[in-house]
């Protein structure tokens, strides 16, 4: 019976080795610049007014909505429009394919513009479910709740324009529908030099919570443990025969 137990130990070790080798084959997570999470103030992302849309400029139809657009009113710290930008952003599951752990994605996750620039976004939804393109922490005296919002039904396209202030800042871009941001629909708008890179922006910065099976230290531990169990079990099995 002891021989069978030793054989079981050896087989368990081999199983650990197989699991570790399988994990090593998983693509490594994206690396990115150092991220200072202390500067991420999610309290500034005010969603409290989403339900009633009080004070918002909004157009709404069967294909979606455009909210808080601004084509000509300058922020208080801008004397003129510095530059016009036009971004065509596609949303869909196929744009998540390059990134592990994501389901939804966008054709572009980082947008770099000059301070006091005017930005026009054409948001094209290639999925069958709704998606949003939202920018947070804009000045509330121009944008109620500090946000610019595009929402497109499945297969629809929406376009809107907004003007950013003069400060060097990084703004959150995301889809606010449940789990869409967590599953890949997250980006950043970098004005000027920006302020801080946001975490977990696909293709731009590293994930905030890395999957354990992609951590080299954990993998090496599993691999070494499996190898040790296999050798000990095999030696004891042969010695007891």
C-alpha positions as CSV (number, residue, x, y, z in Angstrom):
1,X,0.0,0.0,0.0
2,X,2.9,2.4,0.8
3,X,4.1,2.0,-2.8
4,X,0.8,3.1,-4.1
5,X,0.9,6.2,-1.8
6,X,4.4,7.1,-3.0
7,X,3.2,6.7,-6.6
8,X,0.3,9.0,-5.8
9,X,2.7,11.6,-4.5
10,X,4.8,11.3,-7.6
11,X,1.7,11.7,-9.8
12,X,0.6,14.8,-7.8
13,X,4.0,16.3,-8.4
14,X,3.7,15.6,-12.1
15,X,0.3,17.3,-12.1
16,X,1.9,20.4,-10.5
17,X,4.5,20.4,-13.2
18,X,1.9,20.2,-15.9
19,X,-0.1,23.1,-14.4
20,X,3.0,25.2,-14.1
21,X,4.1,24.5,-17.7
22,X,0.5,25.4,-18.9
23,X,0.6,28.7,-17.0
24,X,4.0,29.6,-18.5
25,X,2.4,29.3,-22.0
26,X,-0.2,32.1,-21.1
27,X,0.8,35.5,-22.6
28,X,2.5,37.8,-20.1
29,X,0.5,40.8,-19.0
30,X,1.2,44.1,-20.6
31,X,3.8,46.2,-18.9
32,X,3.5,49.9,-18.5
33,X,4.8,53.0,-16.7
34,X,4.7,53.1,-12.9
35,X,1.2,53.9,-11.6
36,X,0.5,56.0,-8.6
37,X,-2.8,54.7,-7.4
38,X,-2.9,57.4,-4.6
39,X,-3.6,60.0,-7.3
40,X,-6.7,58.2,-8.6
41,X,-9.6,60.0,-7.0
42,X,-12.7,58.0,-8.1
43,X,-14.8,60.2,-6.0
44,X,-14.5,62.8,-8.7
45,X,-16.4,60.6,-11.1
46,X,-19.8,61.8,-10.2
47,X,-22.5,59.4,-11.5
48,X,-25.2,60.7,-9.1
49,X,-27.0,62.7,-11.8
50,X,-27.1,59.9,-14.4
51,X,-30.6,58.9,-13.6
52,X,-32.4,62.2,-14.0
53,X,-30.0,63.9,-16.4
54,X,-30.8,67.2,-14.7
55,X,-29.1,70.1,-16.3
56,X,-27.6,68.1,-19.2
57,X,-27.6,69.0,-22.9
58,X,-28.8,65.8,-24.5
59,X,-30.0,64.4,-27.7
60,X,-31.6,61.0,-27.5
61,X,-33.0,58.6,-30.1
62,X,-33.3,54.9,-30.9
63,X,-29.6,54.7,-31.8
64,X,-28.3,56.2,-28.6
65,X,-27.5,59.6,-27.1
66,X,-25.1,62.5,-27.0
67,X,-24.8,64.4,-23.7
68,X,-22.9,67.5,-22.7
69,X,-21.4,68.4,-26.0
70,X,-19.7,71.7,-26.3
71,X,-18.5,73.0,-29.7
72,X,-17.8,76.7,-29.0
73,X,-17.8,77.7,-25.3
74,X,-14.2,78.0,-24.1
75,X,-13.1,76.9,-20.6
76,X,-12.3,79.9,-18.4
77,X,-8.5,79.3,-18.6
78,X,-8.4,79.2,-22.5
79,X,-8.3,82.3,-24.7
80,X,-8.7,80.4,-27.9
81,X,-9.0,76.9,-29.4
82,X,-5.4,75.6,-29.7
83,X,-6.1,72.8,-32.1
84,X,-9.0,70.6,-33.5
85,X,-8.8,66.9,-33.1
86,X,-11.1,64.2,-34.7
87,X,-11.0,60.6,-33.4
88,X,-12.9,57.7,-34.9
89,X,-13.3,55.1,-32.1
90,X,-14.6,51.6,-32.9
91,X,-16.1,49.5,-30.0
92,X,-16.5,45.8,-30.1
93,X,-15.4,42.4,-28.8
94,X,-12.9,41.9,-31.6
95,X,-10.8,44.8,-30.2
96,X,-10.4,42.8,-27.0
97,X,-8.7,39.9,-28.7
98,X,-5.1,41.1,-28.2
99,X,-5.5,41.5,-24.4
100,X,-5.8,38.7,-21.9
101,X,-8.8,38.9,-19.5
102,X,-10.8,41.3,-21.6
103,X,-14.1,40.8,-23.4
104,X,-14.9,44.3,-24.8
105,X,-12.5,46.7,-26.4
106,X,-11.9,49.9,-28.4
107,X,-9.8,50.5,-31.4
108,X,-7.9,53.2,-29.5
109,X,-7.4,53.3,-25.7
110,X,-5.2,56.4,-25.4
111,X,-5.8,59.9,-26.8
112,X,-3.2,62.7,-26.6
113,X,-4.2,66.3,-27.3
114,X,-2.9,69.8,-26.6
115,X,-4.4,71.9,-23.8
116,X,-7.4,74.0,-24.9
117,X,-8.1,71.8,-27.8
118,X,-11.5,70.9,-29.3
119,X,-12.1,67.2,-29.7
120,X,-14.7,65.5,-31.9
121,X,-15.3,61.8,-31.3
122,X,-17.1,59.6,-33.7
123,X,-18.1,56.5,-31.7
124,X,-18.9,53.4,-33.8
125,X,-20.4,50.4,-32.0
126,X,-19.7,47.2,-33.9
127,X,-21.3,45.0,-31.2
128,X,-24.9,44.0,-30.8
129,X,-25.0,45.5,-27.2
130,X,-24.9,49.1,-26.2
131,X,-21.6,50.8,-25.5
132,X,-20.6,54.2,-24.1
133,X,-17.7,56.6,-24.5
134,X,-17.5,58.8,-21.4
135,X,-14.9,61.3,-20.3
136,X,-14.9,62.2,-16.6
137,X,-13.5,65.1,-14.4
138,X,-14.1,67.8,-16.9
139,X,-15.0,71.3,-15.5
140,X,-18.5,71.1,-14.0
141,X,-19.3,74.7,-14.9
142,X,-19.2,73.6,-18.5
143,X,-20.1,69.9,-18.3
144,X,-22.7,68.8,-15.7
145,X,-21.3,66.1,-13.4
146,X,-18.0,66.9,-15.1
147,X,-18.6,64.4,-18.0
148,X,-19.0,64.2,-21.7
149,X,-21.1,61.2,-22.9
150,X,-21.7,59.3,-26.1
151,X,-23.8,56.2,-26.1
152,X,-24.5,54.0,-29.2
153,X,-26.9,51.1,-29.6
154,X,-25.7,48.0,-31.3
155,X,-24.5,48.8,-34.8
156,X,-25.0,52.5,-34.3
157,X,-22.7,55.5,-34.6
158,X,-22.7,58.7,-32.5
159,X,-20.6,61.9,-32.8
160,X,-20.0,64.6,-30.2
161,X,-17.6,67.4,-29.5
162,X,-16.1,68.9,-26.3
163,X,-13.3,71.3,-25.4
164,X,-10.7,70.6,-22.7
165,X,-9.1,73.1,-20.3
166,X,-5.5,74.3,-20.3
167,X,-4.1,72.2,-17.5
168,X,-1.9,69.1,-18.0
169,X,-4.2,66.3,-16.9
170,X,-5.1,62.7,-17.6
171,X,-8.9,62.1,-17.9
172,X,-10.6,58.7,-17.5
173,X,-12.4,57.4,-20.7
174,X,-14.6,54.4,-20.2
175,X,-17.9,52.6,-20.8
176,X,-20.1,52.9,-17.7
177,X,-22.3,49.9,-18.4
178,X,-21.9,47.2,-15.8
179,X,-18.6,45.3,-16.1
180,X,-17.8,46.9,-19.5
181,X,-14.9,48.9,-18.1
182,X,-13.6,46.1,-16.0
183,X,-13.7,43.9,-19.1
184,X,-11.6,46.1,-21.3
185,X,-13.5,49.3,-22.2
186,X,-11.2,51.7,-20.5
187,X,-8.9,54.4,-21.8
188,X,-7.3,57.7,-21.0
189,X,-7.3,61.2,-22.5
190,X,-3.9,62.8,-22.0
191,X,-4.0,66.6,-22.2
192,X,-0.6,68.2,-22.6
193,X,1.9,66.3,-20.4
194,X,-0.9,64.6,-18.5
195,X,-1.0,64.0,-14.8
196,X,-0.8,60.2,-14.0
197,X,-1.2,57.1,-16.1
198,X,-4.4,55.3,-15.2
199,X,-4.1,51.5,-14.4
200,X,-5.5,48.7,-16.5
201,X,-5.7,50.6,-19.7
202,X,-5.4,47.8,-22.4
203,X,-2.2,48.2,-24.4
204,X,-1.1,51.2,-22.4
205,X,-0.6,50.4,-18.7
206,X,-0.3,47.2,-16.6
207,X,-3.3,45.5,-15.0
208,X,-4.0,46.7,-11.4
209,X,-4.6,43.0,-10.3
210,X,-2.5,40.6,-12.2
211,X,-3.7,37.0,-12.5
212,X,-1.8,34.8,-10.1
213,X,-0.9,32.3,-12.9
214,X,1.1,34.9,-14.7
215,X,3.3,35.8,-11.7
216,X,6.8,34.4,-12.4
217,X,7.5,33.9,-8.6
218,X,4.3,31.8,-8.2
219,X,5.0,29.8,-11.3
220,X,8.5,29.0,-10.2
221,X,7.3,27.9,-6.8
222,X,4.7,25.6,-8.3
223,X,7.2,24.2,-10.7
224,X,9.8,23.6,-8.0
225,X,7.3,22.1,-5.7
226,X,6.0,19.8,-8.4
227,X,9.4,18.7,-9.3
228,X,10.3,18.0,-5.7
229,X,7.2,16.0,-5.1
230,X,7.8,14.0,-8.2
231,X,11.4,13.1,-7.4
232,X,10.6,12.2,-3.7
233,X,7.6,10.1,-4.6
234,X,9.5,8.3,-7.4
235,X,12.5,7.6,-5.2
236,X,10.4,6.3,-2.3
237,X,8.4,4.1,-4.7
238,X,11.5,2.6,-6.1
239,X,13.2,2.1,-2.7
240,X,10.1,0.3,-1.3
241,X,9.7,-2.1,-4.2
